[in-house]
Every structure is written in structure tokens, then in C-alpha cells.
Amino acid sequence: MRFLPMTGLVLSALWLMALPAAAQVTGPVTYRLRAVTAGENLTALELRVDFRLGADGRAVVDLPSSWGGGSHIYERLKDVRVTGAQSVELSGPESRVITGRPKAKITLSYHLEVNRTAGQGAPADTNFTYPVLAPDGFYITGPGLMPLIRDTDPKDIRFSWTLPQGWQGATNLEHALSTDTTDGVDQSILLAGRNVTVRHVALPTGELRIAATGHFDRFSAEAFDTAVATIVATEQTFWGDGPEHFLVTLAPTERRVDGRSIRGTGLGDAFAIVTAPNTDLTDLKTILAHEYFHTWSPVRLGGLDAGDAESAGYWFSEGFTDFYARRFALESGVIDGDSFVAQWNDVLLAYALSPHRTTPNAIVSEAFWNDPAAHQLPYQRGAILAALLDRRWRAQGRSLDGFMLALRDASRITPGAAPTPAPLLERLNKVALDYGVELDDLVQKHVINGDEILLPAETFGDRFTVVSTCLPAYDLGYDPARSRAAGYFAGVDPDGPAYRAGLRDGMKRIRVDSAGTGDSQDEITVETEGDGGAPLTLRFKPEGKATVCRQRLVRSDDT
């Protein structure tokens, strides 16, 4: 049992098995972040949260726990303290049940210590999970820092921070978060440092702020600003609305040779990007469009199902968002037709080669955070399904655009009313029927059951054509896992490509070279031993008996 130090109370050793609902706390919940320095350098950040208990003298607090594939985030918090309470009971390692006099003032505090060196970027594999604190700046997303006071009205959240002299900072908590969502402090981004710049762009709906730190080799701050402003304006025009205040943050990761480390996450009235310094701006533009689309999807479209069921809806929240991101990037002119084709072809090829291409959604959802191939499939499957639906509905005089706007209108929260959304599929099907289209049949077939999606040639209109090529499915013809473990080849199929090339069970496994793409047209080279132990090299294409159809996009004037 792990006890956290508390001040001014007796800590109960009781682990609660279930928590009754807490009454809403009284008045504002104030978050104060203070930089702790030694000379000019940051050494820690101290967070203090003040609130008052409700009429029942009780509140439940959840410390940062799991997000973005990370877990046990609360273990990074130092010197967690609660004052003003009569008792605190632990309910699992991250939750606290606080009791005291009705309307008693409670203070929760803790700090985070510096974990990077000056000028050091975020880890190249970061998924925004853990706070990045260096002597000269910090980069934090809300789920890695902020505790949540259950049953807090978002309108009652207050935030302030004290930064070292000479630092600049930006956070979406500087303005009240949108009241038509359930956004709270866990949907925040905080970027500050000696080298942070904050630029302001006027938009029809209000103000766009772009905060950046670090150096990027292949684009200027002005080019990045132009791309962001263009994308934001395009998507606001589509939806016909937008937040009054919006923040984009950009920070570098550690340098990578391939320059392909790009991470983006949408937060409350903000999106955050971390990327390698040698990233090309073209690679960022569609991600920018994707993340800004999350301003509406999924929260303003009714949200996803709660808890473990959330990932079952990523085909919609992430896949449909990818479809629109590429389309809006093209329509706004921030990418050209060749880039649009290249991006779609990356998706279509990855989908064709995915080991989960025909895996039912429930299994993909369960493996989402632990299997890289399963993680990518909802993006691929959802985007391809969105393209198929848009083509199908336009032929009926409707469109995916009309459906998405109808879903937004049907999901508006009446001021003062508590949202009670139905399950995602039920809501999507109802809006589709009200709009005059059929959605359920294709979702059941291609998402729930996992049947392969093949796009008609004319899916993308007159400018682009979908071309299909059917090839043998990828099949080595032996068991690679057993062979690696044993040191000799095992499970060789007498009717497979490896056997036809001369490979037999029991042959020594010296070396196997492949492109690692899962493509049956990429040759495999096997080094083994033949008769008498003589070196033997075998080459073959991993072409199985099954057939898989690959699709690719071409410009229509190229066909």
C-alpha cells in the first residue's frame, strides 16, 4: 500500500471499493502554477488547487493517471498534500475522497521536478504523456499534470501561473474553455520558456494564437503561421462556427535521422504538435488540419462511448477526421494534388498490407494501445469508409458533409441541460436516417465485421481515379516466430513459396533479409546450410495462395 504525505489531517488506510457520487463543489476551483527557480533556471513546477467542499462536506479528486498510452502518471508527482480536510481516504492510487465541514476550503498541492537538460527537446517517441521540464522551459499537456475535482462545472475553473522573469508562455487556460463541451483542465496545454514566441492572428470568430519554441530546419515561423491560419479559416467556414479563442503550440523533439517523428493531439480549444527539427512543413500541414478538426469531432458531435468502449469509436473520430484533413488541406491550397495523391496512397497501401485489414472492430479496439498495426487501422479504415460513404451519398443527392453538419446540430447541448448522449452507433444511425441516408449497413459490414473496403474508381470525383491491382497475399510459407526462437526453420508449408524455393523444416536459420513491408512483391533472402553444411542462399517472393486487392490514387489526367 502506498501512502502519500498529507498535512493537517489523519490519512485513512482504507481503500474504497466503490465511490458514491460526490456533490458539486461550491464556487470556483482555482488552479495556480508557480515556477520554482535557482538563479535563472527552472528546478520545479508547483501546482496548488483551491476549492470549497459542497453542502455534503465531501469531494472526490482524481490525480493524473493514464493518458496517451502512458500510465501511473501520479507517481511523478512529488510531496502531494491536502489541507483543510478532516479526512482523506484513498480509492486506488490516483483517487482521493476528501471530507470535511460543509463548504470548507481545501487546498491540494504537489510539484514536478525538472527532467530534461537545457535546450533538450521532448523525447522523440513522446505521445504527450509525461510533462517535459527543462531549466529553460517546459511543455505539458493537462492529463500529465492536472488533478480533476469530480462534478466541477467547467465554468467554475480558474487558472493562473507565475513564470520566471523574461519567459513567455501560452496556455488555453488563459481563456474560459468552450461552454458547449465538457472540457476541463485535463484538456489543457502549457508551453513556456525563455525562447518561446507567441504570435496572434485575427480570425472571423476571434483570435488564433500560435506559440512555438525551438528551431526547425525546413520551414520558417511565417510559413507555419500561414499554414495554420489557412487551415483554421477553411474548417471554420465548413462548420460555420468556431471557438472565440484558439491556441496552436509547436515544440521540437530530439533530432531524428529520418525526420519523421510527428505527434499531434487535439485539446480544449487548442492543438499541440511536437516534431523533429528536420521535419518538412508539408508533412505537418495535414496533421494541422486533422487536429483542428478535433475542435468539433468528436466532442461537439456527441462524443464517444465512455471508458474502455471509447477506442471502438476511433474509426469515426480519427478515421473520418483523417478523411477531412486531407480534403481540407487540398481545398485550402496548403497541399497540392500530388501531395494529396501521395498521402492517400500511403494510407491505401498500409491498409492493404495491414495484418488487421479484415479484423473485427472489437478485436482492433482491444489491441489499439499495444499493437502498432491495430493502432493505425481505425485511421485507415475510417478514412476509406468516409470516402466510400461520401461517394455513395453524393450519388443519392446527399453528402457526408451534410451528414456531419446534421450530426453537429443534433448534438448541440442545451444551456443548463446535462448531456445524456446515446451510444455512438445509435446516434450516428439516427442522424443518418433523419438526414435521409443509410449508414448502418456499411458500418456493420466494414467496421464491426471487418470486411475489406474497396473504393470505386470514381470515389474522388473528376480530378482523381482509384486504380485497383490484385496480387497474391503476403505469406512466407514458414513460421517466422518459431524459426527465430529455435534457430532453425520450422513450420515450412510444403505448398508455400519458401518450400518451392528449397527451404525445408530443420534447416539452420542463419539470416533472413526482407524489406519488412509485408508486401508479397518484396523478395525475401534466406541464408541457411545445404547438404554437408555448405552455405546456401535462397530467394523467393512471399506470395501466398490468397489474393489481396491493392488500390492507389492517380490524377485523372495521368490515366
Residue pairs with C-beta under 8 A, 6 or more apart in sequence:
1 13
1 15
2 93
3 11
3 13
3 90
4 11
4 80
5 79
5 80
5 81
6 80
6 81
6 82
6 88
7 81
7 82
7 83
8 82
8 83
8 84
8 85
9 82
9 83
9 85
9 86
9 87
9 88
10 87
11 87
11 88
11 90
12 87
12 88
12 89
12 90
13 90
14 89
14 90
15 90
15 91
15 92
16 89
16 90
16 91
16 97
19 60
19 91
19 95
19 97
21 151
22 54
22 56
22 58
22 59
22 60
22 97
22 150
22 151
23 54
23 55
23 56
23 58
23 59
23 151
24 54
24 151
24 152
24 153
25 51
25 52
25 53
25 54
25 59
25 149
25 151
25 152
25 156
26 51
26 52
26 53
26 54
26 55
26 103
27 51
27 52
27 156
28 51
28 156
28 157
28 158
29 49
29 50
29 51
29 149
29 152
29 156
29 157
29 158
30 49
30 50
30 51
30 158
30 159
30 160
31 47
31 48
31 49
31 146
31 157
31 158
31 159
31 160
31 173
31 185
32 47
32 48
32 49
32 50
32 159
32 160
32 161
32 162
33 45
33 46
33 47
33 159
33 160
33 161
33 162
33 190
34 45
34 46
34 47
34 48
34 161
34 162
35 42
35 45
35 161
35 162
35 163
35 164
35 167
35 192
36 42
36 43
36 44
36 45
36 46
36 111
37 43
37 164
40 164
40 166
41 118
41 135
41 136
42 114
42 133
42 134
42 135
42 136
42 137
42 138
42 164
43 113
43 114
43 135
44 78
44 111
44 112
44 113
44 114
44 133
45 111
45 112
45 131
45 133
45 138
45 140
45 145
46 109
46 110
46 111
47 109
47 110
47 111
47 112
47 145
47 146
47 147
48 107
48 108
48 109
49 107
49 108
49 109
49 147
49 149
50 105
50 106
50 107
51 59
51 105
51 106
51 149
51 152
52 103
52 104
52 105
52 106
53 59
53 98
53 99
53 100
53 101
53 102
53 103
53 104
53 106
54 102
54 103
54 151
55 102
55 103
56 102
57 99
57 100
57 101
57 102
57 103
57 104
58 97
58 98
58 99
59 97
59 98
59 106
59 149
59 150
60 91
60 95
60 96
60 97
60 98
60 149
60 150
60 151
61 95
61 96
61 98
61 108
61 147
61 148
61 149
61 150
62 94
62 95
62 147
62 148
62 150
63 73
63 74
63 77
63 80
63 94
63 95
63 96
63 147
64 73
64 74
64 77
64 94
64 143
64 144
64 145
64 146
64 147
65 71
65 72
65 73
65 74
65 93
65 94
66 72
66 73
67 73
67 128
67 129
67 141
67 143
67 144
67 186
68 127
68 128
68 129
68 141
68 143
68 265
69 127
69 129
69 369
70 127
70 129
70 130
70 144
72 93
73 129
73 130
73 143
73 144
74 93
74 94
76 112
76 130
76 131
77 110
77 111
77 112
78 110
78 111
78 112
78 113
79 109
79 110
79 111
80 108
80 109
80 110
81 107
81 108
81 109
81 110
82 88
82 96
82 98
82 106
82 107
82 108
83 106
83 107
84 100
84 104
84 105
84 106
84 107
85 98
85 99
85 100
85 104
85 106
86 99
86 100
86 101
86 104
87 98
87 99
87 100
88 96
88 97
88 98
88 99
89 96
89 97
89 99
90 96
90 97
91 97
98 106
100 106
108 147
112 131
112 133
112 145
113 133
114 133
114 134
114 135
115 130
115 131
115 132
115 133
115 134
116 122
116 132
116 133
116 134
117 134
117 135
118 134
118 135
118 136
119 134
119 136
120 134
120 254
121 214
121 251
121 252
121 253
121 254
121 255
121 274
121 277
122 132
122 139
122 251
122 252
122 253
122 254
122 274
123 132
123 253
123 254
124 253
124 254
124 255
124 256
124 261
124 276
125 261
126 132
126 253
126 263
126 274
127 263
127 265
128 141
128 144
128 263
128 265
128 272
128 274
129 143
129 144
130 144
131 138
131 139
131 140
131 141
131 144
131 145
132 138
132 139
132 140
132 251
133 140
134 193
136 193
136 194
136 195
137 167
137 191
137 192
137 193
137 194
137 195
137 196
137 213
138 190
138 191
138 192
138 193
139 190
139 191
139 213
139 249
139 251
139 274
140 189
140 190
140 191
141 188
141 189
141 190
141 265
141 267
141 272
142 184
142 185
142 186
142 187
142 188
142 189
142 190
142 267
143 186
145 190
146 184
146 185
146 186
146 188
148 184
148 185
148 186
152 184
154 177
154 179
154 181
154 182
154 183
154 184
155 176
155 179
157 173
157 176
157 177
157 184
157 185
159 171
159 173
159 174
159 185
159 188
161 169
161 171
161 190
161 192
163 169
163 192
164 194
166 194
167 192
167 193
167 194
167 196
168 192
168 193
168 196
168 197
168 198
168 211
169 190
169 191
169 192
169 193
169 196
169 198
169 211
170 191
170 192
170 196
170 198
170 209
170 211
170 247
170 249
171 188
171 189
171 190
171 191
171 192
171 247
172 187
172 188
172 189
172 245
172 246
172 247
172 267
172 268
172 269
172 270
173 185
173 188
173 190
174 245
175 244
175 245
175 269
177 183
177 184
177 187
177 268
177 269
178 243
178 268
178 269
179 415
180 300
180 412
180 413
181 268
181 299
181 300
181 413
182 299
182 303
182 419
183 267
183 268
183 269
183 299
184 268
187 267
187 268
187 270
188 267
188 268
188 270
189 247
189 249
189 267
189 270
189 272
191 211
191 213
191 249
191 251
191 272
193 213
195 213
195 214
196 211
196 212
196 213
197 211
197 212
197 213
197 221
198 209
198 210
198 211
199 209
199 210
199 211
199 212
199 221
199 225
200 207
200 208
200 209
200 210
201 207
201 208
201 209
201 210
201 225
201 228
201 229
202 208
203 229
203 232
203 233
203 236
203 242
203 246
204 233
204 236
204 242
205 236
205 241
205 242
205 243
205 244
206 242
206 243
206 244
206 245
206 246
207 244
207 245
207 246
208 228
208 229
208 232
208 246
208 247
208 248
209 245
209 246
209 247
209 248
210 224
210 225
210 228
210 247
210 248
210 249
210 250
211 247
211 248
211 249
211 250
212 221
212 224
212 249
212 250
212 251
213 250
213 251
213 252
214 250
214 251
214 252
214 277
215 252
215 277
216 224
216 250
216 252
216 275
216 277
216 278
216 279
217 277
217 278
218 278
218 279
218 280
218 281
219 280
219 281
219 284
223 281
224 250
224 281
224 284
227 281
227 284
227 285
227 288
227 334
228 248
228 288
230 332
230 333
230 334
231 285
231 288
231 289
231 292
231 328
231 329
231 332
231 334
232 242
232 246
232 292
233 332
234 289
234 328
234 331
234 332
235 242
235 289
235 292
235 293
235 295
235 324
235 328
236 242
238 328
238 401
239 296
239 405
239 408
240 405
242 295
243 269
243 295
245 269
246 269
246 270
246 292
246 295
247 269
247 270
247 271
248 270
248 271
248 272
248 273
248 288
249 270
249 271
249 272
249 273
250 273
250 274
250 275
251 272
251 273
251 274
252 274
252 275
252 276
252 277
253 261
253 263
253 274
253 275
253 276
253 277
254 276
255 276
255 277
255 278
256 276
256 278
259 276
259 278
259 279
259 280
260 276
260 279
260 283
261 274
261 275
261 276
261 279
262 273
262 274
262 275
262 276
262 279
262 283
262 284
262 287
263 273
263 274
263 275
264 271
264 272
264 273
264 287
264 288
264 290
264 291
265 271
265 272
265 291
266 291
266 292
266 293
266 294
266 295
269 295
271 288
271 291
271 292
271 294
271 295
272 291
273 284
273 287
273 288
273 291
275 284
282 335
282 339
285 329
285 334
285 335
286 325
286 326
286 329
286 335
286 343
287 325
288 329
289 324
289 325
289 326
289 328
289 329
289 332
289 334
290 321
290 322
290 325
293 321
293 324
293 325
293 328
294 317
294 321
296 408
297 316
297 317
297 320
297 321
297 404
298 304
298 313
298 316
298 317
300 408
300 411
300 412
301 404
301 407
301 408
301 411
302 407
302 410
302 411
302 421
302 424
302 427
303 419
303 421
303 424
304 310
304 313
304 314
304 316
304 317
304 424
305 312
305 313
305 423
305 424
309 365
311 365
311 366
311 368
311 369
311 378
312 361
312 362
312 365
312 424
313 424
314 365
314 368
314 378
314 379
314 382
315 361
315 378
315 381
315 382
315 385
315 447
316 382
316 424
316 428
318 378
318 379
318 382
319 378
319 379
319 380
319 381
319 382
319 383
319 384
319 385
319 386
320 382
320 383
320 386
320 400
320 404
322 347
322 379
322 382
322 383
323 382
323 383
323 386
323 387
323 390
323 400
324 386
326 335
326 340
326 343
326 344
326 383
329 335
329 339
329 340
330 336
330 337
330 339
330 340
335 343
337 463
337 464
337 555
338 555
340 464
340 553
341 464
341 553
341 554
341 555
344 553
345 552
345 553
347 379
347 380
347 383
347 384
348 384
348 550
348 551
348 552
348 553
349 550
349 552
350 376
350 380
351 357
351 377
351 380
351 381
351 384
351 453
352 548
352 549
352 550
352 551
353 474
353 517
353 518
353 519
354 373
354 376
354 377
354 380
354 518
355 373
355 518
356 363
356 364
356 367
356 371
356 373
356 374
356 377
356 450
357 377
357 450
357 452
357 548
358 450
358 451
358 452
359 374
359 377
359 450
360 448
360 449
360 450
361 447
361 448
361 450
362 448
363 374
364 374
364 377
364 378
364 450
365 378
367 374
368 374
368 375
368 378
369 375
381 446
381 447
381 453
382 447
384 453
384 455
385 442
385 443
385 446
385 447
385 453
386 400
387 455
387 459
387 460
388 442
388 446
388 453
388 455
388 456
388 459
389 400
389 403
389 439
389 442
390 399
390 400
390 401
390 459
391 455
391 456
391 458
391 459
391 460
392 442
393 399
393 400
393 402
393 403
393 437
396 436
396 437
398 435
398 436
398 437
402 435
403 431
403 432
403 435
403 437
403 439
406 431
406 434
406 435
407 427
407 428
407 431
410 427
410 430
410 431
410 434
411 421
411 427
413 419
421 427
422 430
425 440
425 443
428 439
428 443
429 439
429 440
429 443
432 438
432 439
432 440
445 451
446 452
446 453
452 549
454 468
454 549
454 551
455 466
455 551
456 466
457 465
457 466
457 467
457 468
458 465
458 466
459 466
460 466
460 553
462 556
463 555
463 556
464 553
464 554
464 555
464 556
465 553
465 554
465 555
465 556
465 559
466 551
466 552
466 553
467 551
467 552
467 553
467 554
467 559
468 549
468 550
468 551
469 549
469 550
469 551
469 552
470 547
470 548
470 549
470 550
471 520
471 521
471 543
471 547
471 548
471 549
471 550
472 520
472 541
472 543
472 544
472 545
472 546
472 547
472 548
473 520
473 543
473 544
473 545
473 546
473 547
473 548
474 518
474 519
474 520
474 542
474 543
474 544
474 548
475 493
475 496
475 497
475 520
475 542
475 543
475 544
475 545
475 546
476 496
476 497
476 498
476 524
476 542
477 492
477 493
477 496
477 497
477 498
477 499
477 500
477 503
477 540
477 542
477 544
478 489
478 490
478 491
478 492
478 493
478 496
478 498
478 503
479 490
479 491
480 512
482 490
482 491
483 489
483 490
483 491
483 509
484 509
486 509
487 508
487 509
488 506
488 507
488 508
488 509
489 498
489 503
489 504
489 505
489 506
489 507
489 508
489 509
489 526
489 528
490 505
490 506
491 505
492 498
492 499
492 503
492 504
492 505
493 499
495 545
496 544
497 540
497 541
497 542
497 543
497 544
498 524
498 526
498 538
498 540
498 542
500 540
501 526
501 538
501 539
501 540
502 536
502 538
503 526
503 528
503 538
507 528
507 529
507 536
508 528
508 529
509 528
510 527
510 528
510 529
511 525
511 526
511 527
512 524
512 525
512 526
512 527
513 524
513 525
513 527
514 522
514 523
514 524
514 525
514 542
515 522
520 541
520 542
520 543
520 544
520 548
521 541
522 541
522 542
523 539
523 540
523 541
524 539
524 540
524 541
524 542
525 537
525 538
525 539
526 537
526 538
526 539
526 540
527 535
527 536
527 537
528 536
528 537
528 538
529 535
529 536
530 536
